[in-house]
Amino acid sequence: MKIAIVGCGNMGMAFAKSFLQYDLVKKENLLLIEKSADRSEALKAEKAGVVVETIGPHVGETDLIILSVKPQDFNSVHESLRTIIQPNQMILSIMAGIPIAQIQEKLGHPLVVRAMPNTPAMLGMGITGFTAAKEVDLANLRRVENLINATGRSIFLEDEAMLDAVTALSGSGPAYFYYVVKAMVDAGKQMGFDDAVSALLVKQTMLGAYHLINNADKSLDDLIKAVASKGGTTEAALRTFENGALADTLVAGIKAAQVRATELSKG
């Protein structure tokens, strides 16, 4: 299989490295298009694939083109792509906010899959929501899904509009966890721990809690109850969270992210 990745930032390279790790594509068949001269030179030094700085006819010789440029940069690349795309090529867009119909129109090409990964994809632990144009057949959809799964796990959505919710929940989601972790680390420092000790206590607690969520045969409410004995310290903290409407604030924030994602997708 031959793959071209247009835009080789963190997410584009997360896909590239996952493909290579699982031997889904050979280095000589992985075309990396990066317009930044400095970034291009760095990629050449890494020998992660065939690195070029411009879109040319060689892109039309691949089976799949992955669009991982910033949404605002799409207008500067779509005209070049439109002239070289072949009828049987698949397009996978991981650009935020640009709907399938717009990509099809700009490229003059119907075979488009749109996906929303998140940054843990850089470690092969991402979760990606994806959907596809009606013109994409099941065989090609499965091929793209297998590639996406190299970066972690995926979920197919029939309704493209739900990608805005994916963006808000899992696409932006890592930042929410970092925000909570930072607050907990700050609390530890205020209670007298130095930065390193406070961070260790919080990060290991988060790691252990994740494994309990994943492996314990209990609901989240049951897991909370297992820690929060009546009249104890955890209950005191939870009561403060409830009085401050922390859960409601988090939900409102995530919904605000969904609204913004929808606004961006409408231009």
LOROLO-362852 format. One line per 8 residues: number of its first residue (from 1); for each residue x, y negated, z of N, C-alpha, C. Coordinates in steps of 0.1 Angstrom, whole numbers, plus 2048, in hexadecimal, padded with zeros to 3 digits. Layout:
NUM) X,Y,Z,X,Y,Z,X,Y,Z; ...
END
This chain:
1) 808,80C,800,800,800,800,809,7F4,800; 805,7E9,7F9,80C,7DD,7F8,803,7D2,7FE; 809,7CA,807,802,7C0,80E,80A,7B2,80D; 802,7A8,80B,808,79A,80C,801,793,818; 809,78C,820,804,784,82B,808,776,828; 7FD,76E,826,7FF,75F,824,7FE,758,831; 809,753,835,80A,74C,842,80F,756,84D; 81C,754,851,822,75D,85A,825,757,868
9) 81B,752,86E,81C,74E,87C,81A,75A,885; 817,757,892,816,762,89B,80C,76D,897; 801,769,893,7F7,773,890,7FA,77B,883; 7FE,774,879,802,77A,86C,80D,784,86F; 817,781,877,822,78A,87A,81E,795,883; 814,793,88C,80F,79E,894,809,7A9,88B; 802,7A5,881,7FD,7AF,877,809,7B5,870; 812,7AD,86B,81D,7B3,863,825,7BD,86C
17) 829,7BA,878,831,7C3,880,829,7CF,884; 81C,7CE,886,814,7DA,889,813,7E3,87D; 812,7DE,871,812,7E6,865,81F,7EE,863; 82A,7E7,866,837,7EE,865,839,7F8,870; 834,7F5,87C,836,7FE,887,82F,80B,885; 823,80B,87F,81C,817,87D,81E,81C,86E; 828,817,867,82B,81C,85A,81F,81B,850; 817,811,852,80C,80F,849,810,808,83C
25) 81C,802,83C,821,7FB,830,830,7FB,831; 837,7FD,826,846,7FC,826,84A,7ED,825; 856,7EA,82B,85B,7DC,82B,85C,7D7,81D; 85F,7DF,813,861,7DA,805,853,7D7,7FF; 848,7DC,805,83B,7DA,800,833,7D0,809; 83A,7C9,812,834,7BF,81B,839,7B2,817; 830,7AA,811,834,79D,80B,830,792,815; 839,78A,81A,837,780,824,838,772,81E
33) 82E,76B,81D,82E,75D,817,82E,753,822; 839,74B,824,83A,742,82E,840,735,828; 838,72A,828,83D,71E,822,847,716,82A; 848,718,837,852,711,83F,860,717,83C; 869,70F,838,876,714,834,87D,71A,841; 87C,713,84C,883,718,858,87D,726,85C; 86F,726,85C,869,733,860,86C,73E,856; 86C,73A,849,86F,744,83F,87D,74A,841
41) 887,741,844,895,746,846,895,74F,853; 88D,74C,85D,88D,755,869,887,762,866; 87D,763,85D,877,76F,859,880,778,851; 888,771,848,891,778,840,89C,77F,849; 8A0,778,854,8AA,77D,85D,8A4,789,864; 897,789,867,891,794,86E,88F,7A0,865; 890,79E,858,88E,7A9,84E,881,7B0,850; 876,7A8,852,869,7AE,855,861,7B2,848
49) 866,7AD,83D,860,7B0,830,866,7A7,825; 860,7A6,81A,865,79E,80F,85F,790,811; 868,786,814,864,779,818,865,76F,80C; 85A,768,80A,85B,75D,7FF,854,751,805; 856,746,7FF,851,739,804,845,734,7FC; 842,73A,7F0,837,735,7E8,82E,741,7E3; 822,73E,7E0,819,748,7DA,81B,749,7CB; 81E,755,7C7,821,757,7B9,81A,764,7B4
57) 81D,768,7A7,817,773,7A1,819,780,7A9; 824,781,7B1,826,78E,7B8,81B,790,7C3; 815,786,7C7,80A,787,7D1,7FE,78F,7CA; 7FC,78D,7BD,7F2,794,7B6,7F4,7A2,7B4; 800,7A7,7B7,804,7B5,7B6,802,7BD,7C2; 7FC,7B7,7CD,7FA,7BE,7D9,7EC,7C4,7DA; 7E9,7CD,7E3,7DC,7D3,7E5,7D3,7CA,7EE; 7DA,7C3,7F8,7D3,7BB,802,7DA,7AE,804
65) 7D3,7A3,805,7D8,796,808,7D2,792,815; 7DB,78F,81F,7D6,78B,82C,7D8,77C,82D; 7CD,775,830,7CE,766,831,7CF,763,840; 7DB,75E,844,7DD,75B,852,7E2,74D,854; 7DF,744,84A,7E3,736,84C,7D9,72F,855; 7DD,724,85A,7D3,71C,861,7C8,718,858; 7BC,717,85E,7B0,714,856,7B2,707,84D; 7B8,6FD,853,7BA,6F0,84C,7C4,6F2,841
73) 7CC,6FC,840,7D5,6FF,836,7D0,707,82A; 7C4,70C,82C,7BE,715,821,7BC,70D,814; 7B8,700,815,7B6,6F9,809,7C3,6F7,801; 7CF,6F8,808,7DB,6F6,801,7E0,703,7FA; 7DA,70F,7FE,7DE,71B,7F8,7D4,722,7EF; 7C7,71F,7F0,7BD,726,7E9,7BE,725,7DA; 7C2,719,7D5,7C3,717,7C7,7CE,720,7C1; 7DA,721,7C8,7E4,72A,7C3,7E0,739,7C3
81) 7D9,73C,7CE,7D4,74A,7CF,7CA,74D,7C4; 7C1,744,7C2,7B6,746,7B8,7BB,74A,7AA; 7C7,745,7A6,7CC,748,799,7D3,755,798; 7D6,75C,7A3,7DE,768,7A2,7D6,775,7A8; 7CB,772,7AF,7C4,77E,7B5,7BE,787,7AA; 7C0,794,7AC,7BB,79E,7A2,7AD,7A3,7A7; 7A5,7A8,79E,797,7AC,7A1,796,7B7,7AC; 7A1,7BF,7AD,7A0,7CA,7B7,7A6,7C7,7C4
89) 7AC,7BB,7C6,7B3,7B8,7D2,7A9,7B5,7DE; 7AD,7B9,7EA,7A5,7B6,7F6,7AB,7AA,7FC; 7A3,7A2,802,7A7,796,80A,7A2,798,818; 7AC,797,821,7A9,797,830,7AC,78A,836; 7A2,782,83A,7A4,775,840,7A4,776,84F; 7AF,771,856,7AF,770,864,7AF,761,868; 7AB,759,85E,7AA,74A,861,79D,748,869; 79E,740,873,793,73C,87C,78A,732,874
97) 77D,735,875,773,72B,871,76F,72A,863; 776,731,85A,772,730,84C,76A,73C,848; 75D,73B,844,754,746,841,758,74D,834; 753,759,833,756,761,827,751,75A,81B; 746,755,81B,740,74E,80E,74A,743,809; 74F,73C,813,758,731,80F,765,736,809; 76A,741,80F,776,747,80A,774,74D,7FC; 769,754,7FA,765,759,7ED,764,74E,7E2
105) 75E,743,7E6,75D,738,7DD,76A,732,7D9; 772,72F,7E3,77F,729,7E1,789,732,7D9; 788,73F,7DB,791,748,7D4,78B,74D,7C7; 77E,74C,7C6,777,752,7BA,779,761,7BA; 777,767,7C6,77A,775,7C8,770,77A,7D3; 76A,786,7D0,75F,78B,7D9,764,794,7E5; 76F,79A,7E3,773,7A5,7ED,77A,79F,7F9; 772,79A,803,778,793,80E,773,79A,81B
113) 77D,79C,824,77A,7A1,832,77F,795,83B; 777,792,845,77A,787,84E,77C,78D,85C; 787,78A,863,789,78F,870,78D,784,87A; 78B,787,887,78F,77E,891,797,786,89C; 7A4,787,89B,7AC,78D,8A5,7AF,784,8B0; 7B6,78A,8BA,7BB,781,8C5,7CA,783,8C7; 7D0,77B,8CF,7DF,77B,8D0,7E5,788,8D6; 7DE,790,8DE,7E4,79D,8E2,7E7,7A6,8D7
121) 7E2,7A3,8CB,7E6,7AA,8BF,7F5,7AA,8BD; 7FC,7A0,8C2,80A,7A0,8C1,811,7AB,8C8; 80A,7B1,8D2,80F,7BD,8D9,808,7CA,8D5; 800,7C9,8CB,7F8,7D5,8C7,7ED,7D8,8D0; 7E8,7CE,8D8,7DE,7CF,8E2,7D2,7C6,8DF; 7D1,7C1,8D3,7C6,7B8,8D0,7B9,7BE,8CE; 7AF,7B6,8CD,7A1,7BA,8CA,79D,7B1,8BF; 798,7B6,8B4,794,7AE,8A8,786,7B1,8A4
129) 77E,7A7,8A3,771,7A8,89D,772,7A5,88E; 76B,7AD,885,76D,7AB,877,75F,7AE,870; 75E,7A8,864,752,7AA,85C,756,7A9,84E; 74D,7AC,844,751,7AD,836,746,7A8,82D; 74B,7A3,822,741,79F,817,73A,7AC,812; 72E,7AA,80D,726,7B5,809,72D,7BC,7FD; 735,7B5,7F6,73C,7BB,7EA,747,7C5,7EE; 74B,7C5,7FB,756,7CE,7FF,750,7DC,801
137) 755,7E6,7FB,750,7F4,7FC,755,7FA,809; 750,806,80D,753,80C,819,762,811,81A; 766,816,80E,774,81B,80E,77E,80F,811; 77C,804,80A,785,7F9,80D,784,7F3,81B; 778,7F3,820,775,7EE,82D,77D,7F7,837; 77D,804,835,784,80D,83E,793,80B,83E; 798,808,832,7A6,806,830,7AA,7FA,838; 7A2,7EF,837,7A6,7E3,83E,7A4,7E5,84D
145) 79A,7ED,851,798,7EF,860,7A4,7F7,865; 7A9,800,85E,7B5,808,863,7C1,7FF,865; 7C2,7F5,85C,7CD,7EB,85E,7CB,7E3,86A; 7BF,7DE,86C,7BC,7D5,877,7BF,7DD,884; 7BB,7EA,884,7BD,7F2,891,7CB,7F4,894; 7D4,7F1,88B,7E2,7F2,88F,7E6,7E7,899; 7DE,7DD,89A,7E1,7D2,8A4,7D9,7D4,8B1; 7D2,7DF,8B3,7CA,7E1,8BF,7BD,7E9,8BC
153) 7B2,7E3,8BF,7A5,7E8,8BC,79D,7DE,8B4; 792,7E3,8AF,789,7DA,8A7,77B,7DE,8A8; 772,7D4,8A5,764,7D7,8A5,75E,7D0,898; 756,7D8,891,750,7D3,885,743,7CC,888; 740,7C1,882,734,7B9,884,72C,7B8,877; 720,7BB,877,717,7BA,86B,715,7AB,868; 713,7A3,872,70F,795,871,71C,78D,873; 71F,786,868,72B,77D,868,72A,773,873
161) 71F,76E,875,71D,763,87F,722,767,88D; 722,774,890,727,779,89D,736,777,89E; 73D,774,894,74B,772,895,74E,765,89D; 744,75C,89D,746,750,8A6,746,754,8B5; 73E,75E,8B8,73D,763,8C6,74A,76B,8C9; 74F,772,8BF,75C,77A,8C1,767,770,8C3; 767,765,8BC,771,75A,8BD,771,755,8CC; 765,752,8D1,763,74D,8DE,767,756,8E9
169) 763,763,8E7,764,76D,8F2,772,773,8F2; 777,779,8E7,784,780,8E7,78F,778,8E0; 78B,770,8D6,795,769,8CF,79B,75E,8D8; 793,757,8DF,798,74D,8E9,79A,753,8F7; 795,75F,8F9,795,766,906,7A2,766,90D; 7AD,76A,907,7B9,76A,90E,7BC,75D,916; 7B9,752,910,7BB,745,917,7B3,744,924; 7A7,74A,924,79F,74A,930,7A6,751,93C
177) 7AB,75D,938,7B2,765,942,7BF,75D,947; 7C6,757,93E,7D2,750,942,7CE,744,94B; 7C3,73E,949,7BE,733,951,7BB,738,95F; 7B5,743,961,7B2,749,96E,7BF,74D,975; 7C7,754,96D,7D4,758,973,7DC,74C,978; 7DC,741,970,7E4,735,974,7DE,730,981; 7D1,72F,982,7CA,72A,98E,7CE,733,99A; 7CE,740,998,7D2,749,9A3,7E0,747,9A8
185) 7E9,746,99E,7F7,743,9A1,7F9,736,9A8; 7F2,72C,9A4,7F2,71F,9AB,7ED,720,9B9; 7E3,728,9BB,7DE,72B,9C9,7E9,731,9D2; 7F0,73B,9CC,7FA,742,9D3,805,738,9D7; 809,72F,9CE,813,725,9D1,80F,71C,9DC; 802,718,9DC,7FD,70F,9E6,7FD,716,9F4; 7FC,723,9F4,7FC,72B,A00,80A,72E,A05; 815,72A,9FD,822,72B,A02,82B,734,9FA
193) 826,73C,9F0,82F,744,9E8,837,73C,9DE; 843,740,9DA,849,739,9CF,843,73E,9C2; 847,737,9B7,841,73A,9AA,842,749,9A6; 84E,74F,9A7,850,75D,9A3,848,767,9AB; 847,765,9B8,840,76E,9C0,831,76D,9BE; 82C,761,9BD,81E,75F,9BA,81A,765,9AD; 822,762,9A3,81F,768,995,81F,777,995; 829,77D,99C,829,78C,99D,81D,791,9A4
201) 819,78B,9AF,80D,790,9B6,800,790,9AD; 7FF,784,9A6,7F3,783,99D,7F3,78B,991; 7FF,78C,98A,800,793,97D,7FE,7A2,980; 804,7A8,98B,803,7B6,98D,7F4,7B9,992; 7EE,7B0,999,7E0,7B1,99D,7D7,7B2,991; 7DA,7A9,987,7D2,7A9,97B,7D4,7B6,973; 7E0,7BB,972,7E3,7C7,96B,7DC,7D3,971; 7DD,7D4,97F,7D6,7DF,986,7C7,7DE,984
209) 7C2,7D2,985,7B3,7D0,984,7AF,7D4,976; 7B6,7D1,96C,7B3,7D5,95E,7B2,7E4,95D; 7BC,7EB,963,7BC,7FA,962,7B0,800,969; 7AC,7FA,974,7A0,7FE,97C,794,7FC,974; 793,7F1,96D,787,7EE,964,786,7F9,95A; 792,7FC,954,792,806,949,790,814,94D; 794,818,959,795,826,95D,78B,82A,967; 787,821,970,77D,824,97B,76F,826,975
217) 768,830,97A,75B,833,975,751,82A,97E; 753,81D,97D,74B,814,985,748,808,97D; 73C,801,980,739,7F5,97A,742,7EA,980; 742,7DE,979,749,7D3,97E,744,7CE,98C; 737,7CF,98E,731,7CB,99B,736,7D5,9A6; 737,7E2,9A2,73B,7EC,9AC,74A,7E9,9AF; 752,7E6,9A5,760,7E3,9A8,762,7D7,9B1; 759,7CD,9AF,75A,7C1,9B8,756,7C5,9C6
225) 74C,7CD,9C7,747,7D1,9D5,752,7D9,9DC; 75A,7E1,9D4,764,7E9,9DA,76F,7E1,9E0; 771,7D5,9DC,77B,7CC,9E2,775,7C3,9EC; 768,7BF,9EA,762,7B5,9F3,75A,7BB,9FE; 761,7BE,A09,75A,7C3,A15,752,7B8,A1B; 747,7BB,A22,73E,7B1,A28,745,7A9,A33; 744,79C,A31,74B,793,A3B,75A,792,A3A; 75F,798,A2F,76E,798,A2E,773,78C,A25
233) 780,78D,A22,787,782,A1B,782,781,A0C; 780,78C,A06,77C,78B,9F8,76E,785,9F7; 765,789,A00,758,783,A00,758,774,A02; 761,76F,A0A,763,761,A0C,767,75A,9FF; 770,760,9F8,774,75A,9EB,769,75B,9E1; 762,766,9E0,757,767,9D6,74B,75D,9D9; 749,75B,9E6,73E,752,9EA,742,743,9E5; 74F,740,9E6,753,733,9E1,752,732,9D2
241) 755,73D,9CB,754,73D,9BD,745,73B,9B9; 73C,742,9C0,72E,740,9BD,729,732,9C0; 72D,72D,9CB,729,71F,9CF,72E,715,9C4; 739,718,9BE,73E,70F,9B4,73A,712,9A6; 730,71C,9A5,72B,721,998,736,724,98E; 740,72B,993,74B,72F,98A,747,738,97F; 73E,742,981,73A,74B,976,732,743,96C; 729,73A,970,722,732,967,72B,729,95F
249) 735,723,965,73E,71B,95E,746,722,953; 74A,72E,957,751,737,94D,748,73A,941; 73C,73E,944,733,741,939,730,735,930; 72E,729,937,72C,71D,92F,738,71A,926; 744,71C,92B,750,719,924,751,722,917; 74E,72F,919,74F,738,90E,744,735,903; 738,731,908,72E,72D,8FE,732,720,8F7; 739,717,8FE,73E,70B,8F7,748,70E,8ED
257) 750,718,8EF,75A,71D,8E5,752,723,8D9; 747,72A,8DB,73F,72F,8D0,739,724,8C8; 734,71A,8CE,72E,70E,8C7,739,707,8BF; 745,706,8C4,74F,6FF,8BD,754,708,8B1; 754,715,8B3,757,71E,8A8,74D,71D,89C; 741,71C,8A0,736,71A,896,737,70D,88F; 73B,702,896,73D,6F5,890,748,6F5,886; 753,6FC,88A,75F,6FD,881,75B,705,874
265) 753,70F,876,750,718,86A,747,711,860; 740,706,865,737,6FF,85C,73F,6F3,856; 74B,6F1,85A,753,6E6,855,74F,6D8,85B
END
